[in-house]
Amino acid sequence: MLKIAWPCFLLFALAGCARQRFESRLERMRAIAGSYELSDFEKSRELLRDSEIFRADEFLSTRLSRLNDAQLKKLFGTLGHIALYIEDSPPVYPMEQVFNEMTIRKIESPSDAEDMFKQYLVAHLFDKAREFMRAHAIPGSPAVPETVKMALPSSATSRAFSVSDDAKTIELESLPMDKGPRVVMTVGPLCNPSGRANAAIEADPVLKQLMGNYAVRIAEPGEMQYLHKISEWNRAHPGSKMHVAYRPGDWPEMNLGETPIFYFLENGKVTHTVTGWPSDEQKHELMKGFAVIGVTAPKRSAP
């Protein structure tokens, strides 16, 4: 029978427990970030606490090199997965450290480089994004805005970037949502259901008028990497332009990553939602949503 000295046995056991804690914490964070039940604000609150250990200087300087390749890749993926929801101190710096360690080990992939580039954009570190793009091959030929206009008072709410038709300029705007009836439609430039929903709305004179009067179309911050696609959308749909959210916290009660969802608001509070676009029959649900927030549809013209 093989005998193992107690100190060695305890070391193996403690190492096993540490690995389990590491794995379980990553799984918990991914589950929170991927939850359909929590709003982006609720995800932010939960993830900020759980992710602190992985963003600490002590962890990055002493423990990062001890992770095996699989753990390192999993940590990088998890930090990227949760970055959209941690607003006060997004995990860009730890992601840099993890990516650099992956580069040293030669285990980084093009998709890892794309994720790192995306996080610079989400954190509005546009110069860093430009430097990174020069040093790494990023799939899909993404763009970094040449001009960024950020002149807004600190008290501004419901902030989002408008995108110029040539995709070279973005400007931070405040889109008031706190008074009267309003609608937020979450969209994505690569989301086919978003495109189908928008086409059906524009083809319906009544819905087109209602959405034009009361709605904004908002993409999550991570869609900043697709500026060219967003500018294409805006050129094709000048009456229903897409904005990119500045921070998820500017849009409480909403899950910007799920598209399309229609949030119907009264004085800044969500009172009704319509989710998805399985067919154009969903137009009837939108009309119900407008009725909930007290908006009466104009009469349709006789055929």
Buried (B, 14 or more C-beta within 10 A) or exposed (E): EEEEEEEEEEEEEEEEEEEEEBEEBBEBBBEBBEEEEBBBBBBBBBBBEBBEEBBEEEBBEEBBEEBEEEBBBBBBBBBBBBBBBBBEEBBBEBBBBBBEBBEEEEBBEEEBBBBBBBBBBBBBBBEBBBEBBEEBEBEEEBBBBEEBEEEBEEEBBBBBBBBBEEBBBBBBBBBEBEEBBBBBBBBBBEBEBBBBBBBBBBEBEBBBEBBEEBBBBBBBBBBBBBBBBBBBBBEEBEEBBBBBBBBBBBBBBBBBBBBBBBBBBBEBEBBBBBBBBEEBEBBEBBBEBBEEBEBEEEEEEEE
